[in-house]
Amino acid sequence: MSKQKVVLAYSGGLDTSVILKWLLEQGYDVVAYLADVGQKEDFSAAKEKALKIGASKVYVEDLKKEFVTDYIFPAFSANAVYEGRYLLGTSLARPIIAKRQIEIAEKEGAAFVAHGATGKGNDQVRFELGYYALKPDIQVIAPWKMPEFLSQFKGRPDMLAYADKHGIPVTATVKKPYSEDENLLHISHEAGILEDPAAIADEDVYSRTCAAETAPDVADVIVLSFKNGFPVKVVNKADGTVQAEPLALFTYLNEMGAKHGIGRLDMVENRFVGIKSRGVYETPGGEILLQAHKDLEGLTMDREVMHIRDMLSLKMADLIYNGFWFSPEMAFLQHAMKKAQENVEGDVTVKLYKGKAYPVARSSVKSLYNPALSSMDEEGGYNQQDAQGFIRINAIRLKAGYQKTAGKMEDAA
């Protein structure tokens, strides 16, 4: 009788290496799948490691270009930022990883998929909602929610001991047990001493960006060009570097942001499962892209469209964070965002210096800015006396409200 086949989302790290071996011990035929979403990884070594542990086959899938064009750019064109701060680096990578995993499961005829996400975190939700949305009959193996796995592995020390027993090489140590997720958009750092929100993260926690204090004393000035809210070109005004292909463009933004210490974030956030967690993030290219895009919108977007879009951006960020990329509501929001971005076209000049991306100039053939109307130096096509009636009409409600609340205000004082 043939063994049941499972496709494991494999990273080559401690958790998934241990899980691969554990699944083999449970009698499964394990196909390992490595998604290249831009992390610094020796994929050849990881593939060899998976085969050595016992995987029957290993897929290494280059998803970087699709990650940029179909996930990063759409999210940033919507200004989707979770809780006003987090640029969704981990969250955006999960749906594309899940999508390809399901495609491999169908190709391999596997009835099962597996992942190494903890039962306390967000990734379990993101992966599994993605699986079920794309293939409703798929069966999911999530070891960190299985009693037989939890009884054997209480935490990372047990996993390190298991890896040592079975000769599985790992990079994590008891001394520095940071849990890190890296992709083209960001790198996150969690666990270990970072679980104390009062502890200041040491400089050695950071691996993608330099500290603002040690960043160059000379700024770089770049020009980012957009069309329909998507970046289409970047030019460095100092050395003439030009990048227009999406992956190369975003990679260059990462390089420039890292050079100038841009995109660091240390925060406590609310996980979907109801737990608060502390995360330290580095998102250099994303921070530059966000600031430039928002700046151009100020020049080109209608005010009311922008305000409605801003409300939808909050919802979209929540959906991405919580794992609902493949949902009817997300499809609806993506259509709305595409419509809202039709006029977001033009160039933004951004100064990169000491941890910040400063938009310093912007231009667009679709600009809604009228110098004559806004100028303080000329009358233009606006009769300032009209403002008297405008103010009087808007004051009617306030005057009426005052009559009703004056006494209450005095009591409160």
N, C-alpha and C positions, 0 to 999 in steps of 0.2 A: 504494500500500500504506500503510495507516494505521500510525502510530508505536505502539510498545508503551507502555502507560500505567503510570506508577508514582505511588504516593501517598507523598509525602515528609513525614515529621514535621519541620515547619518552625518555627523559633523566631524568625526574623528577625535572629538574631545572625550573627557572622562565619562560623562553620563551615557552618551550613545554607544561608546565602545563597550562599556559594561553591559548595557542593554542588549547589544548585538550578541554577546556571549551568552547572556542569560536566556535570550529567546532560543538560541541553539540548544541550550540545556532543556528547554521546555518542549523540544521536538519540532521546531519550525524550520522550514527552508527559508533563509533570510536573504533577500535581495537588498543590498545597501544602495542608498541614493544620496549623492552629494550634490547640493545645489550651489553653484558658483554665482553668488549675488554680490561679489566684489570684496569678499573677505580675504585677508592675507593668509593664504593657506597653501601648503604644498599638496596639491590634489593628487599627485602621483604617489606621494608617500602615504596619504590618507587612504587611497585606493588599495595600496599594497597592504596597509595595516588591516583594513577590513577583510581582505582576502585571507590574510594570515590568521585572523581571529576565527574565520570560518564562513564568511559570506559566500554564497554560491555564485553571485554576480554583483558587479558594482557599476552603477551609472554615475558619471560625472557630467552634469548638465550646466552649460554656460548660459545663464539667464540675465546677464548684466544689462545688455541693451534693452531687452524687454522690460526689465525692472525700471530702467530710467524712463522710457517712453510711455509705458502703460500704467505705471504706478506712481513713481516719484513726481513726474511733471504734472499729471492730473491733480494730485493732492496739493501740490504747491500752487497750482493755478487757482485752486479753491481757497488758498490760505488756511488749510486745515491744520490747526494747531491745538493739541489736547490740553485742556485746562489752562489755556493762554500761554503755555510755555514749551511743552514737549513737541518736537517736530516729527514724532511718529516713526523714528528710524527702524525699530524692531517691527512695529505693527505693519508697516507697508511691505516688508519683505515676506511676511507669513503667507499671504494669499497666493503669491506667485510660486512659492515653494510648494504649497499644498496642491495647487493646480497641476504642476508637473508631476508630483507624486501620484496623483490619481491617474494621470495619463500613462505613467509607467506601470501602475497596477493593472490597468486595462490591457496594456500591451503584454504583460507577463501572465495574465490570467490569474492574478493574485486576488483572493477574497479579503485579504487583510492589509491594512497599513498600520504603521506604528510610529510613535514619536517619543522623544525623551523629555517633554515638558513636564514640569512639576505640577502637582495637583493644587498648589497654592497660587499659581501665577496666571497670567493672561494668555500665554502662548498655547496652553492646552485648549482654550476656548477658540482661539483664532484658527488653529490647525483643524480642529474637529468640526467646527461650523463650516469651514471651507470644504472639508471632505464630504460632509453630508449634503451640502448645497450642490456639489458637482457630481456626486454619485451616491444617491440616497441609500442604496443597498450595501455600501461598503461597511466592513466590520473594522472597528478601531481597537488596537491594543495600546493602552496607555499604562505602562508599568507603574508609574508613580501614583496610580489610583487603584492598584491591585494589591489585595492583602498579602498574597504570597511573595510579592516583591518587597513590599514595605516591611514585612517581618524580617527580611534578610538585610535590607539596607535602611538603616535609621537616618543616615546622612552621608556627607562626603567622606568622613573617615572610613566608614564601612566600604564605600566604593573604592577608595584608594587601596584598602587592604585586599579587596577582591581582585583589583587590577594587578596588584603585585603578585598575588597567588597564581594568577593565570598568565603572567608574563605580558600583560598589556601595557605598553608604554603610554604615559600620560604627562601632560605639562603642568596640571594643577598640583598644588602642594598644600599640606596642612598649614604651612606658614603664610602663604599668600593664596587663599582659596577664592579669589575673585571669580564671579560668574560674569563672563563677558560675551556679548553678542556683537559681531562685527559684520557689516555689509558696506556696500558702496555709499549708502547715505550716512551711516554713523557707526560709532562703536559705543556700547553701553557697558557700564561697570556696576556690578551689584554684589551683595553678599560679603562675607568676612567682616572686617571692621566697618565697612560701609553700612552695615545694618544698624549702627548707632547713628541716628540723625544728628547728634550733637558733635560727632567726630569730624574734624576737617580732613578731607581726602588729601593724602600725601601727593606730592607732585609725581611720584612714580606710578600712581594709578593711571595717569593720562598717558596715552600712547600715540594718539593721532595728531594732536595740536601742541604747539609750544605754549608756554605761559605768556600772557600779554606783556609781562615785565621783561621777558627775554626776546620778544619779537623785534624785528628790524626797526631801526629808528627812521627809516625812509619808507614812506607809504607807496603802495602800488595803486594805480588808478586804472580801472577797467571800464569798458562800455559793454553792457549787456543789452542785446536786442531781443525783442519779443514780438510774436505774432499770435493772435488769438490766445494770449495769456501764457504761451509756451516760449521758453527761451530758444532762440534759433542761431545766435552767434554771440561770441564773447571776443573782445579785442583788448589786449593790454596796450595802453597808450605809451608806455615807456619803451618796451622792446619789440612791439609790433606783433606779438603772438596772436594768432587767430585760430579759434576753434568753432566749428559749426555743426559737426556730426554730434548727435545728442550725447552719446556715451563719452566721447572725447571732451565735449564741452563741460559736462558735469564733473568729470575727472579733473579737469583743469581748475574748476571752481574749488574742488576739494583741496588741491595742491596749494592754491593761493590762500585759501582760508586757513589751512594748517600752518602755513608759513607765518601768518600774522596773528595766530592765536585766537581765531574767530570760531565761535560755535560751541563753547563750553557751557554746560548747564548742570547744576547740582540741585535736585529738588526732591520733595516728597510728593508722591502722586497717589491717586485713588485707583486701585486695580478694579477691574470689572467684577471680580469675585467678592469684593467688599473689604479687601485688606489694603491698608496703606503701605507703600514701599518707598524706599529711598533709592534713587538712581542717579548715577553720574554719567552724563552724555557728552559726546563730542560730535558735532554735526557741522563741520566748517562750510562745505559747499551749499548745504541746505540753508544755512543762515544767510549767506550772501544772496542766494536766489530769492528767499522770502522777502528780504528787505528791498531788493530791487523791484520785485513784482508789485509789492504793496505801494511803492512809490509811484510807479507808472500808472497804477489804477487811479491814484489821486488826480492825475492829469486827464485820464481818458474815460473813466466810468461815470455814468449818470449817478447822481447822489442817491436817489431812491432805490435804484437797482443795487447799488453798493450796500446800502443798509439792509435790504432784504437778503442779499447774498451773505452778508456777515452773520446773520442769524442762521442761515443754512450751513455756513462753514462750521459753526459749533456742532451742529448735528452730524455733519460729515466726519468731523474729527472723532466724535464719540463712536460712530459706526466703525471707522477704521480701527480705532483703539480696541474696541470690543469684539472685533472679528467678523463683522457683517459686510465685508467687501462684496461677496457674492450674494446680494440680497436685492429684492425688488426696490426697497427704499433707496439703496445706494445707486441703482441704475437710474432712478428718478432724479436723484441729486446730481449725478454726473451729467445728465441732459441739461438740467437747469444751469449748472456751472458752465457748460460749454456755451450756452446762450449768453450768459453774463459776460463772457470773456471776448465776445466778438470784436469789441473796439479796443481791447488792450493790446495795442501795437505801438512800437516805438523803441527808443533807446534810453537807457538809464546809465549815467556815469556814476560809478561807485568808488569811493576811496576806502582802501583796506589798510587799517592802521591800528596797532596795539589792541587787538581783541574785538574790534568793531568794524562793521561794514556800513559806511556812511553814504547814502545817496546824496550827491551834490549837484546834479543837473539832470534834466530829463527833457525829451522832445518827442513829438508824435504828429504824424499827418492827421491823426484822428483826435487831436487835442480838443478838449472842451473848454480850455482856459481862454478867456477873452481879456487881454490886457486893458482894453478901453473900459470895460465894465468894472474891473477890480482896482484900477489905478487910483492913487490918491493925488496924482499930479495933473489929471485931466478929467473933465466932466464925463465924457464918453456918452454912450446911448442910454444912460440911466438917470432918471429924474429923482434926485435925492428927496424931494418933497413928497414923493409917493410913499416913502417909508413911514411918514406920519400916520397915514390911514392904516397901513399894515400893522404898525405897533398898536394902534388904538383897538383894532379888531381883535388882535391876539391878547390884549389886556382885559377884554370883557370878561372872560372866564376867571381870570385872576382876581378882578375886582369883586365879582359875585362870590367867589370862594372866600374872600377875606371877610365878607359880612357874616358868613356862617362860622368861620373858625377863629375870629378875632378873640372872642372870649376864652376859647380853649387855649389859644396861644398864650394869653395873659396868665391863665391858671398854671400852665406848664412852666412859665418863667418863674 
